[in-house]
Amino acid sequence: MPRNATMLLLGALPAAATVAGVGPAGAVPDLTQVPVRYDLTGTGVAGYITYQTQNGQAHATNAPLPWSIELAGSMTNMASPNAYNLSAQGVGPGTLSCKVSVKGKVVSQSTATGNPARVLCENHGPRSVDEQQ
């Protein structure tokens, strides 16, 4: 192949790779965004719910049960979720169960009975999601 044709071909390869969605050599795709799901079940109503988001804590009050929310979360590295927690208090006597899942895997679950029931599920990271089952 003539030199000019070789240079043209070599110049076209990176452009074609960029158009095809392939990043430059050595680039690492951002695979750290993950779904985080909080689930709360029990009897009656949860008077107060607190849960961790990427921007801090969020709250829900007087939530009918069952209650759940799914948020975008992140990992501290490819195998380890950031810290996520869910706490709740019931209204009156009863039972509450909570569950925190990251990438579809349960990382924390707990059940409490009381008057009122108080429950806490937490994942502290940086343990692997796979180790927490």
N, C-alpha and C positions, 0 to 999 in steps of 0.2 A: 504494500500500500504506500502510495506517495506520502511524503512528510506532511504536506498541507492537509491531506485527507485525514491522516492520523491525528493531527492537532485539532481539526474540526470535530472529529469523532470524540476525542477526549474532552473537549469543551462542551459537547452536547450531553454527555453522560450525567454530569452533576445537575444540569438544568432539567433533564428528564426525570431524574430522581426527585428533585424538588417538586416538580409538577405532580408526580405520582404520590406525593405525601411522605416520602422518605426523607428524614432529616439528614444533616451532614454526619459524616463519619464520627463516631464517638459520642453523638448526642444520645441522651437517655430519655425515653418517653416518660411523661408524668403519669405513673400508675398509682400514685398515692391517694387519689380521690376514691373514696369508698362509701357505700351506703351504710348508715348507722340507723338501727331501728330500736325504738323504745316501746315496750309493751307493758301494760298494766291491766291486771284483771282482778276481780274481786266482787264483793257484794255492795250494791248500792252505788254510792258516789264517792269519788276522791275529792276531799275538801281542798287539798293543795298538792300540786305536783311541781317538782323542780327537776330540770334536766339540762345537761351540758350541750351547747352547740359550739361551732367553731368560733363564734363571736362572744362567748360567755354563757351565762346561765339564762334560761328561759323558764317561764312559769305558766301553769294552767290552774284554774280554780273551779271548784264545783263541777268537775268533769264526770259525766256518766260513764260507768264501766261496762264493757271493756273500753280502754283508751289506748291509742297507739299513734306514733308519728315516725316518719322516716325522713332523715336528713342527709345531706352530703357531709361526709366526715373526711378525715385524713389519717394517714399512717405516719408514724415517726420514721419508719423505714419500710422496706418491702414486706416485712413479716410482722410488724408490730403496730397496733393501733395507738392513737393518742388516748388520753384519759377521757372516759365517758362515764357519766353516772346519771341515775334516775332515783329520786326519792319521792315518797308520797305518804300522805296521811289520809286515812278514811274519815268519814263522818259517822260517829257512833260506833257500836260494836260490829266486828266483822273480820274478814280476812282479805288481805291484799297480797298479790303475787306480782313481781316485776321481772323483766327480762331485758337485757341489753344484747343486741346482736350486731356484729361488724362483718360485713361481706357475707351475710347469711349464716354466720357461725355464732352461737351463743357464747358470750364472753363473761356473762354474769347473770345469775338468777337467784331469787330469794322469795320467801313467803313469810308473812307475819300475821298473827291473830292478836286482837286486843280491842280495847275500848278507849280511844280509837286505835286501829291497827296502824303501825308505822313500818314502812319497808324501805330498804336501800339496796340498790344494785350498783356496783361500781367496777370499773376496769381501770387499773392504774397505768397500763402500758409499762414499760416497753416489752413485756413478755409477748411471745408469739401468739397470735390468734389460735394457731393449731395446738399449742400447749395448754390452752385454757378450756379444753372440752372435757 
